[in-house]
Amino acid sequence: MTSPLSVESPRRLAAPAIWDDLLAHRFEAIESALPELLAPQDADGGARVLALLAPPQALPINTLWQALAAWQQASPQADAPLLLAALVWDRIAVDARGSGWTASVGEGAWSSVHAAQTALFVHAIALADRGPLCWPLLHQLMRSVAAFGVPVWMSDWMHDGFHPADGAGPWRDMQALLGAWMAEAPRLPALPAQLPASWATAIPLPPELDEDGDPIEADGASPEPALAWLQMGLQAAGHGLQAAGHGLPLLDTYARLRTPRWGGSHDEILALADGPLAEGLDASQRNQLRMVAWLDAIDVDSIDTGNRGAVQQAFARGMELLAQPQSALERTGIHLQLAELASRVDNTDMAAAYYAQAADPSVPRGFDDHQLMRMLHAAAATGMGEWLAPVVARQWRNSAWAAVMQGALRDTGWCGVTPDAAQAEAAYRHAATLMAVPAPGADCPFNDVYYAFDETQQHTALLHMAQAGAELGFPEMQAALGYHYFEHAPAYDPALAIQWYRRAAEQDSGRALYNLSLVYDRGLEEGGIAGMGVDELVHLSNACELRCLELAATEEEWGERLQRRVRSCVAGVGYYLRTQVPAEGRLPRLLETLEFWAGQAWTQAAWMLAQYYAARSEHDFDRAVFWAERACAQQPDDEDVLALRTTLQRGLFGSRRYRQALERVSDGLQ
């Protein structure tokens, strides 16, 4: 199910015009556009406004701050820059929270969430002091309260009279965090003397504290604050006749934040659809709210997919829903949920069948990029049926992932599409206009589509995709092209492999660096590569391995593939250190890198450092003992490690010398 904290696909990167105007400092154009955007309109228009006002993920926060600061300086009394700044702070809070379950959000992330939420409400309070708030801002405030709660400092201010300017604790803490965390942001607007009186019912009483200052859990549930914010938003939208326009997005977002995973219940959502707050909705729109509960019950994230009975029950519930009268849009939504569930349990035939029904070209349903990729995997596993082509054709102009898929279909003729290499090239180039080139390892549409297929297709039907992506600067495709010219025998060309691996390596692709070292190593075995002698190849290979290890040290997770890469590079770096005179300026990096990995319990790195220092002067004997003992502590039974320790104790008085050195370095071993 789409996250209720997002109003656009998380990887759809084309910026709405209003944000383009902001970056171009076309402030008057925004002022002219806002009244029409905020005017009453139908239900689809209400959702469209929220999407247009959402700050795009493609735009860096600091870039937005710079434009907003310039606008506020030029027009200090204007409301529009405060509104857009509030929306940016809302995006920051949502990004800091992430889309995972509450339990997975760390304490530091929550601090950032609450600081950004504080800035959002400060802007809203400043705007409320000037006049009624517009419904889109009230929508974001309601969503923020439903997801994160009401800021404590607002409760202290509203009910206990502690104005933030008096230095109340929660406010002071938030101010300090904001000052350190977002130094580039425009200054927060000044707060008025009082909060709007109409907000009293929407701000709960401050929690009672125990003697340690911790909140005391209340016995009874307090009134739902988000519900009060929802009511204010509906009033601003023109509750009644206009609720079907602006009210539906408000009610829909509220319903999604009252699913069980957010602390609500399906019964609560069904009661909302039948209650007075939805009185302005027609029967179809009320059913749309009910569908939030019905679809959540079969949502893949709400089901224990390891429990076969739970999965079968969800499919049975989906069949029951399909047997009931539903609109075409609702039916495709049910099919989509069932397809996602089938995809999660690896039933690709069933997933493809349901995706094909969800992709009904007569229904104006959009799919986010993650759904598009799961559709592609299901199609690839079942023969690339024609059902996928209309989905891609509808979305490729606005989604980088769909654009790359469109290029692949035009290249291959899959899914019944007429092959056309020129149009494929145009689609690939269009994808590059929808997003900045991602860093190696980041989400990349070329990478995702390319590796949805096996190597046979990669080296043949999808070769043009790799070439186009590589030329456009995507490091994953540059590395893929290097692999093609090095590992695919019919195309074997070491010079071209080096060319493309180098271009990816220049963007710090760890995979490309590692594979490039393998190309150089094979050149060593073969006595050189055209234009490069053996001595040069030795140093080039080491430079790749060293940089690969430096990049691996910055990774948050070390999966099996990365560990294999590290193991090989540590061995290569250690051998280079023992057998070569390092290139100028490289020795400190070599030692620092090996010391890092030795400190991460890589015994091989500690053993190699001990060997290196043992072969040097007497002044380095203590270091040799230190790393030998570190290696022994990590792997006490390793034969090579024990042999090195024995070697260091040979000679006249060797054992005593070793013990004395060990005493000198023992503090560092603890």
C-alpha positions as CSV (number, residue, x, y, z in Angstrom):
1,M,0.0,0.0,0.0
2,T,1.3,3.5,-0.8
3,S,2.7,5.2,2.3
4,P,0.3,7.8,3.8
5,L,3.3,10.0,4.4
6,S,3.9,10.3,0.6
7,V,1.7,11.9,-2.0
8,E,4.0,11.0,-4.9
9,S,6.1,8.1,-6.1
10,P,9.2,8.1,-3.9
11,R,11.4,7.8,-7.0
12,R,9.5,10.0,-9.4
13,L,11.7,12.9,-9.9
14,A,10.2,15.4,-12.3
15,A,9.5,18.7,-10.4
16,P,6.1,20.4,-10.6
17,A,6.2,23.9,-12.2
18,I,5.7,25.7,-8.9
19,W,9.1,24.3,-7.6
20,D,10.8,25.0,-10.9
21,D,9.6,28.6,-10.6
22,L,11.0,28.8,-7.0
23,L,14.5,27.7,-8.1
24,A,14.4,30.1,-11.0
25,H,13.3,32.9,-8.6
26,R,10.1,33.4,-10.5
27,F,8.3,34.4,-7.3
28,E,5.5,36.4,-9.0
29,A,4.6,33.3,-11.1
30,I,4.1,31.3,-7.9
31,E,2.0,34.1,-6.3
32,S,-0.2,34.1,-9.4
33,A,-0.5,30.3,-9.5
34,L,-1.4,29.7,-5.8
35,P,-4.9,31.2,-5.7
36,E,-6.0,28.9,-8.5
37,L,-4.3,25.9,-6.9
38,L,-6.1,26.6,-3.6
39,A,-9.5,27.3,-5.1
40,P,-12.3,24.7,-4.7
41,Q,-12.2,21.9,-7.2
42,D,-13.3,18.3,-7.7
43,A,-11.9,15.3,-5.9
44,D,-9.2,14.6,-8.5
45,G,-8.2,18.2,-8.4
46,G,-7.7,18.1,-4.6
47,A,-5.3,15.2,-4.9
48,R,-3.5,16.9,-7.8
49,V,-3.0,20.1,-5.7
50,L,-1.3,18.0,-2.9
51,A,1.0,16.4,-5.4
52,L,1.9,19.7,-7.0
53,L,2.7,21.3,-3.6
54,A,4.8,18.4,-2.4
55,P,8.6,19.4,-2.6
56,P,10.1,16.9,-5.1
57,Q,12.7,14.4,-3.8
58,A,15.0,15.4,-6.7
59,L,15.5,18.9,-5.4
60,P,18.2,19.2,-2.7
61,I,17.0,20.8,0.5
62,N,19.8,23.4,0.6
63,T,18.9,24.5,-2.9
64,L,15.3,25.1,-1.8
65,W,16.5,27.0,1.3
66,Q,18.6,29.4,-0.8
67,A,15.6,30.3,-3.1
68,L,13.2,30.7,-0.1
69,A,15.7,32.8,1.8
70,A,16.0,35.1,-1.3
71,W,12.3,35.3,-1.6
72,Q,11.7,36.1,2.1
73,Q,14.4,38.8,2.0
74,A,12.8,40.4,-1.0
75,S,9.2,40.1,0.3
76,P,9.3,39.7,4.1
77,Q,5.5,40.2,4.5
78,A,4.6,37.6,1.8
79,D,2.6,34.5,2.9
80,A,3.7,32.3,0.0
81,P,7.3,31.8,1.0
82,L,6.2,30.8,4.5
83,L,3.8,28.3,3.0
84,L,6.4,26.7,0.8
85,A,9.0,26.7,3.7
86,A,6.4,24.9,5.9
87,L,6.0,22.3,3.1
88,V,9.7,21.8,2.9
89,W,10.0,21.3,6.6
90,D,7.2,18.7,6.4
91,R,9.2,16.9,3.7
92,I,12.2,16.9,6.0
93,A,10.2,15.4,8.8
94,V,8.8,12.7,6.6
95,D,12.2,11.9,5.1
96,A,13.8,11.6,8.6
97,R,11.0,9.3,9.7
98,G,11.3,7.0,6.7
99,S,8.6,4.6,5.5
100,G,9.4,1.7,7.8
101,W,7.6,0.5,10.9
102,T,7.8,2.7,14.0
103,A,9.9,0.3,15.9
104,S,12.6,0.6,13.2
105,V,13.1,4.4,13.6
106,G,16.1,5.2,15.8
107,E,16.2,7.8,18.5
108,G,18.3,10.2,16.5
109,A,15.9,10.0,13.6
110,W,13.0,10.8,15.9
111,S,14.9,13.9,17.2
112,S,15.2,15.1,13.6
113,V,11.5,14.3,12.9
114,H,10.4,16.4,15.9
115,A,12.8,19.2,15.2
116,A,11.5,19.5,11.6
117,Q,7.9,19.2,12.8
118,T,8.6,22.1,15.2
119,A,9.7,24.2,12.2
120,L,6.6,23.2,10.3
121,F,4.2,24.3,13.1
122,V,6.2,27.5,13.7
123,H,5.5,28.5,10.1
124,A,1.9,27.4,10.3
125,I,1.4,29.5,13.5
126,A,2.9,32.6,11.9
127,L,0.6,32.1,8.9
128,A,-2.5,31.6,11.2
129,D,-1.7,34.8,12.9
130,R,-2.1,36.6,9.5
131,G,-5.4,34.8,8.5
132,P,-7.1,31.5,8.0
133,L,-4.8,28.6,6.9
134,C,-5.3,27.0,3.5
135,W,-6.6,23.5,3.4
136,P,-3.4,21.9,1.9
137,L,-1.4,23.2,4.8
138,L,-4.0,21.9,7.3
139,H,-3.8,18.6,5.5
140,Q,-0.1,18.4,6.1
141,L,-0.6,19.5,9.8
142,M,-3.2,16.8,10.3
143,R,-0.9,14.2,8.7
144,S,2.0,15.3,10.8
145,V,0.0,15.0,14.0
146,A,-1.5,11.7,13.0
147,A,2.0,10.3,12.3
148,F,4.2,12.1,14.9
149,G,1.8,13.5,17.5
150,V,1.4,17.1,18.6
151,P,4.7,18.9,19.6
152,V,4.9,19.0,23.4
153,W,5.9,22.7,23.5
154,M,2.6,23.5,21.8
155,S,0.7,21.7,24.6
156,D,2.7,23.6,27.2
157,W,2.0,26.9,25.5
158,M,-1.7,26.3,24.9
159,H,-2.7,24.9,28.2
160,D,-0.1,26.0,30.7
161,G,0.8,29.4,29.3
162,F,4.5,28.6,28.7
163,H,5.3,30.8,25.7
164,P,8.3,29.4,23.8
165,A,10.1,32.8,24.1
166,D,10.2,32.2,27.8
167,G,12.6,29.3,27.3
168,A,10.4,26.3,28.0
169,G,12.5,23.1,28.0
170,P,11.0,21.2,25.0
171,W,11.1,24.4,22.8
172,R,14.7,25.2,23.9
173,D,15.8,21.6,23.0
174,M,14.2,21.8,19.6
175,Q,15.7,25.2,18.9
176,A,19.2,23.9,19.7
177,L,18.8,20.9,17.4
178,L,17.4,23.0,14.6
179,G,20.3,25.5,14.8
180,A,22.9,22.8,14.6
181,W,21.0,20.6,12.1
182,M,19.9,23.0,9.4
183,A,22.3,25.9,9.5
184,E,21.4,26.7,5.8
185,A,17.7,27.1,6.5
186,P,16.0,30.5,6.5
187,R,15.3,31.9,10.0
188,L,12.1,30.8,11.6
189,P,9.4,33.4,11.7
190,A,8.7,35.1,15.0
191,L,5.9,33.6,17.1
192,P,2.8,35.7,18.1
193,A,1.8,36.2,21.7
194,Q,-0.9,33.5,21.6
195,L,-1.8,30.4,19.7
196,P,-5.1,30.6,17.7
197,A,-7.9,30.0,20.1
198,S,-9.6,27.7,17.6
199,W,-6.7,25.2,18.0
200,A,-7.5,24.5,21.6
201,T,-9.4,21.3,20.9
202,A,-6.7,20.1,18.5
203,I,-3.9,20.4,21.1
204,P,-4.0,17.9,23.9
205,L,-3.1,18.7,27.5
206,P,0.5,18.2,28.4
207,P,1.2,14.8,29.9
208,E,1.7,14.5,33.6
209,L,5.2,13.8,34.7
210,D,6.6,11.5,37.4
211,E,9.3,12.6,39.8
212,D,11.9,11.8,37.3
213,G,10.3,14.0,34.7
214,D,9.0,11.2,32.5
215,P,5.5,11.2,31.1
216,I,2.9,9.2,33.1
217,E,0.7,7.0,30.9
218,A,-2.9,8.0,31.1
219,D,-5.5,5.4,32.1
220,G,-8.0,6.5,29.5
221,A,-7.4,7.4,25.9
222,S,-7.4,11.1,25.2
223,P,-9.4,12.5,22.3
224,E,-7.7,11.8,19.0
225,P,-5.8,15.1,18.2
226,A,-5.5,14.2,14.5
227,L,-9.3,14.0,14.3
228,A,-9.6,17.6,15.4
229,W,-7.0,18.6,12.8
230,L,-9.0,16.7,10.2
231,Q,-12.1,18.6,11.2
232,M,-10.3,22.0,10.8
233,G,-9.1,20.9,7.4
234,L,-12.5,19.9,6.3
235,Q,-13.9,23.3,7.4
236,A,-11.2,25.1,5.5
237,A,-12.0,23.0,2.4
238,G,-15.7,23.9,2.6
239,H,-17.1,20.9,4.4
240,G,-20.3,19.7,2.7
241,L,-20.6,20.4,-1.0
242,Q,-16.9,21.0,-1.3
243,A,-15.8,18.0,0.9
244,A,-16.0,15.8,-2.2
245,G,-13.3,18.0,-3.6
246,H,-10.8,18.9,-0.9
247,G,-12.3,16.7,1.8
248,L,-11.7,13.4,0.1
249,P,-7.8,13.8,0.1
250,L,-8.0,14.8,3.8
251,L,-10.3,11.9,4.7
252,D,-8.3,9.5,2.6
253,T,-5.0,10.4,4.3
254,Y,-6.5,10.3,7.7
255,A,-7.9,6.8,7.0
256,R,-4.5,5.5,5.9
257,L,-3.0,6.8,9.1
258,R,-5.7,4.9,11.1
259,T,-4.8,1.4,9.9
260,P,-3.6,-1.0,12.6
261,R,0.1,-0.4,11.8
262,W,-0.5,3.3,12.8
263,G,-2.5,2.5,16.0
264,G,-6.0,2.5,14.5
265,S,-8.3,-0.2,13.3
266,H,-10.2,-1.2,10.2
267,D,-13.5,-0.8,12.1
268,E,-12.6,2.8,12.8
269,I,-12.0,3.5,9.1
270,L,-15.3,1.9,8.1
271,A,-17.1,4.0,10.7
272,L,-15.4,7.1,9.3
273,A,-16.7,6.3,5.8
274,D,-20.3,5.9,7.2
275,G,-20.1,8.9,9.6
276,P,-20.9,12.6,9.4
277,L,-17.4,13.8,8.4
278,A,-17.9,12.0,5.1
279,E,-21.3,13.5,4.4
280,G,-20.1,15.4,1.4
281,L,-18.9,12.3,-0.4
282,D,-20.9,10.4,-2.9
283,A,-21.3,6.6,-2.6
284,S,-18.3,5.9,-4.7
285,Q,-16.1,8.2,-2.7
286,R,-17.3,6.7,0.6
287,N,-16.4,3.3,-0.8
288,Q,-13.0,4.6,-1.6
289,L,-12.5,5.2,2.1
290,R,-13.8,1.7,3.0
291,M,-11.3,0.4,0.4
292,V,-8.5,1.7,2.6
293,A,-9.5,-0.8,5.3
294,W,-10.3,-3.6,2.9
295,L,-7.0,-3.4,1.0
296,D,-5.0,-3.0,4.1
297,A,-6.4,-6.3,5.3
298,I,-4.8,-8.0,2.3
299,D,-1.7,-5.7,2.0
300,V,1.5,-7.6,1.9
301,D,3.0,-5.6,4.8
302,S,0.0,-6.5,7.0
303,I,0.4,-10.3,6.5
304,D,2.8,-12.8,7.8
305,T,3.9,-14.1,4.4
306,G,5.7,-17.0,6.1
307,N,2.4,-18.2,7.4
308,R,0.8,-20.2,4.5
309,G,-2.6,-20.0,6.2
310,A,-2.5,-16.2,6.6
311,V,-1.5,-15.9,2.9
312,Q,-4.4,-18.2,1.7
313,Q,-6.8,-16.3,3.9
314,A,-5.7,-13.0,2.4
315,F,-6.2,-14.4,-1.2
316,A,-9.6,-15.6,-0.1
317,R,-10.5,-12.2,1.2
318,G,-9.4,-10.6,-2.0
319,M,-11.6,-13.0,-4.0
320,E,-14.6,-12.0,-1.8
321,L,-13.9,-8.3,-2.5
322,L,-13.8,-9.0,-6.3
323,A,-17.1,-10.9,-6.0
324,Q,-18.8,-7.7,-4.7
325,P,-19.9,-4.8,-6.9
326,Q,-16.8,-2.5,-7.3
327,S,-15.8,0.3,-9.6
328,A,-13.2,-0.5,-12.3
329,L,-10.7,1.6,-10.3
330,E,-11.4,-0.3,-7.1
331,R,-11.2,-3.7,-8.9
332,T,-7.8,-2.9,-10.3
333,G,-6.7,-1.8,-6.8
334,I,-7.7,-5.2,-5.4
335,H,-5.9,-7.0,-8.3
336,L,-2.8,-4.9,-7.6
337,Q,-2.8,-5.9,-3.9
338,L,-3.2,-9.6,-4.8
339,A,-0.4,-9.3,-7.4
340,E,1.9,-7.7,-4.8
341,L,1.1,-10.5,-2.3
342,A,1.8,-13.2,-5.0
343,S,5.0,-11.4,-5.9
344,R,6.2,-11.5,-2.2
345,V,5.6,-15.3,-1.9
346,D,7.4,-15.9,-5.3
347,N,4.3,-17.1,-7.2
348,T,5.3,-15.3,-10.4
349,D,2.6,-16.9,-12.6
350,M,-0.2,-15.7,-10.2
351,A,1.6,-12.3,-9.8
352,A,1.7,-11.8,-13.6
353,A,-1.9,-12.7,-14.0
354,Y,-3.1,-10.2,-11.3
355,Y,-0.7,-7.5,-12.5
356,A,-2.2,-7.9,-16.0
357,Q,-5.7,-7.3,-14.6
358,A,-4.4,-4.3,-12.4
359,A,-2.9,-2.9,-15.6
360,D,-6.3,-2.6,-17.4
361,P,-5.5,0.2,-19.9
362,S,-9.1,1.5,-19.7
363,V,-8.5,2.5,-16.0
364,P,-6.5,5.6,-15.2
365,R,-4.4,3.9,-12.5
366,G,-0.7,4.9,-11.9
367,F,2.0,2.7,-10.4
368,D,5.0,3.7,-8.4
369,D,8.4,2.7,-9.5
370,H,8.7,-0.1,-7.1
371,Q,5.5,-1.6,-8.4
372,L,6.7,-1.1,-12.0
373,M,9.8,-3.1,-11.2
374,R,7.9,-6.0,-9.6
375,M,5.7,-6.0,-12.7
376,L,8.8,-6.3,-14.8
377,H,10.1,-9.2,-12.8
378,A,6.8,-11.0,-13.1
379,A,6.6,-10.3,-16.8
380,A,10.3,-11.5,-17.3
381,A,9.5,-14.7,-15.5
382,T,6.4,-15.4,-17.6
383,G,7.4,-14.6,-21.1
384,M,7.0,-10.7,-21.3
385,G,3.3,-10.6,-22.0
386,E,1.7,-7.7,-23.9
387,W,-0.1,-6.4,-20.7
388,L,3.1,-4.6,-19.6
389,A,3.5,-2.4,-22.6
390,P,0.5,-0.1,-22.0
391,V,1.5,0.5,-18.4
392,V,5.0,1.5,-19.5
393,A,3.7,3.6,-22.4
394,R,1.5,5.6,-20.0
395,Q,4.2,6.4,-17.5
396,W,7.5,6.6,-19.3
397,R,7.5,10.4,-19.7
398,N,7.2,11.0,-16.0
399,S,9.2,8.1,-14.5
400,A,12.9,7.3,-15.1
401,W,12.2,3.6,-14.4
402,A,9.3,3.5,-16.9
403,A,11.5,5.4,-19.4
404,V,14.2,2.8,-19.2
405,M,11.6,0.0,-19.5
406,Q,10.3,1.8,-22.6
407,G,13.7,1.8,-24.1
408,A,14.2,-1.9,-23.4
409,L,10.9,-2.7,-25.0
410,R,11.7,-0.6,-28.0
411,D,15.1,-2.3,-28.3
412,T,13.8,-5.9,-28.0
413,G,10.3,-5.9,-29.3
414,W,9.1,-7.6,-26.2
415,C,5.5,-7.3,-25.0
416,G,4.3,-6.8,-28.6
417,V,6.1,-3.4,-29.0
418,T,7.5,-2.5,-32.4
419,P,11.3,-2.5,-32.2
420,D,12.9,0.9,-32.9
421,A,16.5,1.6,-31.8
422,A,16.1,5.3,-32.3
423,Q,13.1,5.5,-30.0
424,A,14.8,3.3,-27.5
425,E,17.8,5.7,-27.5
426,A,15.3,8.6,-27.0
427,A,13.7,6.8,-24.1
428,Y,17.0,6.2,-22.4
429,R,18.0,9.8,-22.8
430,H,14.7,10.9,-21.5
431,A,15.2,8.8,-18.3
432,A,18.5,10.7,-17.7
433,T,16.5,14.0,-17.8
434,L,14.2,12.8,-15.0
435,M,16.9,12.3,-12.5
436,A,20.5,13.1,-11.5
437,V,23.0,10.3,-12.1
438,P,22.9,8.3,-8.9
439,A,26.0,7.3,-7.0
440,P,27.2,3.7,-7.3
441,G,25.0,1.4,-5.3
442,A,22.1,3.9,-5.1
443,D,18.7,3.3,-6.8
444,C,19.3,3.3,-10.5
445,P,16.7,2.5,-13.2
446,F,19.2,1.3,-15.7
447,N,20.7,-1.1,-13.1
448,D,17.3,-2.3,-11.9
449,V,15.9,-3.1,-15.4
450,Y,19.2,-4.5,-16.7
451,Y,19.6,-7.0,-13.9
452,A,16.0,-8.1,-14.0
453,F,17.2,-10.4,-16.9
454,D,19.8,-13.1,-17.1
455,E,23.3,-12.7,-18.6
456,T,22.2,-14.1,-21.9
457,Q,19.8,-11.2,-22.4
458,Q,22.3,-8.7,-20.9
459,H,25.0,-9.6,-23.5
460,T,22.6,-9.5,-26.4
461,A,19.1,-7.9,-26.3
462,L,20.0,-5.4,-23.6
463,L,23.5,-4.5,-24.8
464,H,22.2,-1.2,-26.3
465,M,20.7,-0.3,-22.9
466,A,24.1,-0.8,-21.3
467,Q,25.9,1.2,-23.9
468,A,23.3,4.1,-23.7
469,G,23.4,4.2,-19.9
470,A,27.2,4.1,-19.9
471,E,27.5,6.9,-22.3
472,L,25.0,8.9,-20.2
473,G,27.3,8.6,-17.3
474,F,25.5,5.9,-15.2
475,P,28.3,4.1,-13.3
476,E,26.3,0.8,-13.0
477,M,26.0,0.6,-16.7
478,Q,29.7,1.6,-17.2
479,A,30.6,-1.3,-14.9
480,A,28.2,-3.6,-16.8
481,L,29.8,-2.7,-20.1
482,G,33.3,-3.4,-18.6
483,Y,32.0,-6.8,-17.5
484,H,30.7,-7.5,-21.0
485,Y,34.0,-6.8,-22.7
486,F,36.0,-8.8,-20.0
487,E,33.8,-11.8,-19.2
488,H,31.7,-12.4,-22.3
489,A,34.1,-14.4,-24.5
490,P,32.7,-13.4,-27.9
491,A,33.2,-9.7,-27.0
492,Y,36.5,-10.1,-25.1
493,D,38.5,-6.9,-25.4
494,P,40.7,-5.9,-22.3
495,A,41.2,-2.4,-23.6
496,L,37.5,-1.7,-23.8
497,A,36.9,-3.4,-20.4
498,I,39.5,-1.1,-18.9
499,Q,38.0,2.0,-20.5
500,W,34.6,1.4,-19.1
501,Y,35.6,0.0,-15.7
502,R,37.8,3.1,-15.3
503,R,34.9,5.5,-16.1
504,A,32.8,3.8,-13.4
505,A,35.8,3.7,-11.0
506,E,36.2,7.4,-11.4
507,Q,32.8,7.7,-9.8
508,D,33.9,5.5,-6.9
509,S,32.1,2.3,-8.0
510,G,33.6,-0.4,-5.7
511,R,32.4,-3.2,-8.0
512,A,34.2,-1.5,-11.0
513,L,37.4,-1.0,-9.0
514,Y,37.5,-4.6,-7.9
515,N,36.8,-5.9,-11.4
516,L,39.3,-3.5,-12.9
517,S,42.0,-5.0,-10.5
518,L,41.1,-8.4,-11.9
519,V,41.6,-7.1,-15.5
520,Y,45.1,-5.8,-14.5
521,D,45.9,-9.1,-12.7
522,R,45.1,-11.1,-15.8
523,G,47.3,-8.8,-17.7
524,L,50.1,-9.6,-15.2
525,E,49.6,-13.3,-15.8
526,E,49.7,-12.8,-19.6
527,G,52.9,-10.6,-19.4
528,G,51.2,-7.3,-20.0
529,I,48.4,-5.5,-21.8
530,A,48.9,-3.5,-24.9
531,G,50.4,-0.2,-23.8
532,M,50.9,-1.3,-20.2
533,G,53.9,-3.2,-18.9
534,V,54.0,-5.6,-15.9
535,D,55.4,-3.0,-13.5
536,E,52.7,-0.5,-14.3
537,L,50.0,-3.1,-14.0
538,V,51.2,-4.1,-10.5
539,H,50.7,-0.5,-9.2
540,L,47.5,0.0,-11.1
541,S,46.0,-3.2,-9.6
542,N,47.0,-2.1,-6.1
543,A,45.5,1.3,-6.6
544,C,42.2,-0.3,-7.4
545,E,42.3,-2.7,-4.5
546,L,43.3,0.0,-2.1
547,R,40.5,2.4,-3.2
548,C,38.0,-0.5,-3.1
549,L,38.9,-1.2,0.5
550,E,38.6,2.5,1.4
551,L,35.1,2.6,-0.1
552,A,34.0,-0.7,1.6
553,A,35.0,0.8,4.9
554,T,32.3,3.5,4.5
555,E,29.5,0.9,3.9
556,E,26.9,0.5,6.6
557,E,26.3,-3.2,5.8
558,W,28.8,-5.8,4.6
559,G,26.9,-8.4,2.7
560,E,28.5,-11.7,1.5
561,R,29.5,-10.2,-1.9
562,L,31.2,-7.2,-0.3
563,Q,33.0,-9.5,2.2
564,R,34.4,-11.6,-0.6
565,R,35.6,-8.5,-2.3
566,V,37.2,-7.2,0.9
567,R,38.9,-10.6,1.5
568,S,40.4,-10.6,-1.9
569,C,41.5,-6.9,-1.8
570,V,43.1,-7.3,1.7
571,A,45.2,-10.2,0.3
572,G,46.2,-8.2,-2.7
573,V,47.1,-5.1,-0.7
574,G,49.1,-7.2,1.8
575,Y,51.0,-9.0,-0.9
576,Y,51.8,-5.6,-2.6
577,L,53.1,-4.2,0.7
578,R,55.4,-7.2,1.2
579,T,56.8,-7.4,-2.3
580,Q,56.8,-4.0,-3.8
581,V,58.1,-0.5,-3.1
582,P,54.8,1.4,-2.8
583,A,54.1,4.2,-5.3
584,E,54.9,7.6,-4.0
585,G,52.5,8.8,-1.2
586,R,50.7,5.4,-1.1
587,L,52.3,3.8,2.0
588,P,50.4,5.7,4.7
589,R,47.1,4.9,2.9
590,L,48.1,1.2,2.7
591,L,48.9,1.0,6.4
592,E,45.9,3.0,7.5
593,T,43.5,0.8,5.4
594,L,45.0,-2.5,6.7
595,E,44.8,-1.2,10.3
596,F,41.1,-0.3,9.8
597,W,40.3,-3.8,8.6
598,A,42.4,-5.4,11.2
599,G,40.4,-3.4,13.8
600,Q,37.3,-4.9,12.3
601,A,38.5,-8.5,13.2
602,W,39.9,-9.2,9.7
603,T,42.7,-11.5,10.9
604,Q,44.3,-11.5,7.5
605,A,44.9,-7.8,7.7
606,A,46.5,-8.0,11.2
607,W,48.7,-10.9,10.1
608,M,49.9,-8.9,7.0
609,L,50.7,-5.9,9.2
610,A,52.7,-8.1,11.5
611,Q,54.6,-9.5,8.6
612,Y,55.3,-6.0,7.2
613,Y,56.6,-4.6,10.5
614,A,58.6,-7.7,11.2
615,A,60.6,-7.3,8.0
616,R,61.5,-3.7,8.8
617,S,63.9,-2.2,11.3
618,E,64.2,-3.0,15.0
619,H,62.2,0.1,15.7
620,D,59.1,-1.6,14.3
621,F,59.4,-4.8,16.3
622,D,56.9,-3.7,18.9
623,R,54.3,-3.0,16.1
624,A,55.0,-6.5,14.6
625,V,54.3,-8.0,18.0
626,F,51.2,-5.9,18.5
627,W,49.6,-7.0,15.2
628,A,50.7,-10.6,15.7
629,E,49.0,-10.8,19.0
630,R,45.9,-9.1,17.6
631,A,45.8,-11.8,14.9
632,C,46.2,-14.6,17.5
633,A,43.4,-13.1,19.6
634,Q,41.1,-13.1,16.6
635,Q,42.0,-16.6,15.4
636,P,44.0,-18.6,18.0
637,D,44.2,-21.8,16.0
638,D,45.2,-20.3,12.6
639,E,48.4,-22.0,11.5
640,D,49.9,-19.0,9.6
641,V,49.3,-16.7,12.6
642,L,50.9,-19.1,15.0
643,A,53.8,-19.7,12.7
644,L,54.4,-15.9,12.5
645,R,54.4,-15.6,16.3
646,T,56.9,-18.4,16.5
647,T,59.1,-16.8,13.9
648,L,59.2,-13.5,15.9
649,Q,60.5,-15.4,18.9
650,R,63.4,-17.1,17.2
651,G,67.0,-16.3,17.9
652,L,69.1,-15.7,21.0
653,F,66.9,-14.2,23.7
654,G,64.1,-14.1,21.1
655,S,61.4,-15.2,23.6
656,R,62.4,-12.6,26.2
657,R,62.6,-9.9,23.6
658,Y,59.0,-10.8,22.4
659,R,57.7,-10.8,26.0
660,Q,59.2,-7.4,26.7
661,A,57.7,-6.0,23.5
662,L,54.4,-7.5,24.4
663,E,54.4,-5.8,27.8
664,R,55.0,-2.4,26.1
665,V,52.1,-2.8,23.7
666,S,49.7,-4.7,26.0
667,D,47.6,-1.6,26.7
668,G,46.7,-1.3,23.1
669,L,45.6,-4.9,22.9
670,Q,42.9,-4.6,25.6
